[in-house]
């Protein structure tokens, strides 16, 4: 989840791709749309090894690769999930239980 340095009106169409790459390395691609009345910076907290320093992260400018997430989605086709029909199954009634301060 990203953070903005100022107020934004809306954030939408967030897409994230993350994969491990070798020992201790990871690729992360992040895309989203936002609306703001003024210029803001997007801050994306990412974990690094303690003491790794500024060189632990390398950024690649992929703004010219406009079909990146479309191409990535082709590598991971979604499958239609179906729910089996259950017939003659008895369902036991269960009471409601409060589990936090919000319960009554």
Number of C-alpha atoms within 10 A of each C-alpha: 9 11 10 12 10 12 12 14 8 9 11 10 9 12 11 12 13 10 10 10 9 7 6 8 11 11 11 11 14 13 13 11 10 11 13 13 9 8 11 13 9 11 11 11 9 9 8 13 8 7 7 9 9 8 6 12 12 7 8 6 6 10 9 7 9 9 11 14 16 9 11 11 12 9 9 8 8 8 6 5 6 6 5 6 5 7 6 5 6 7 6 6 6 6 5 7 8 8 8 7 6 6 8 7
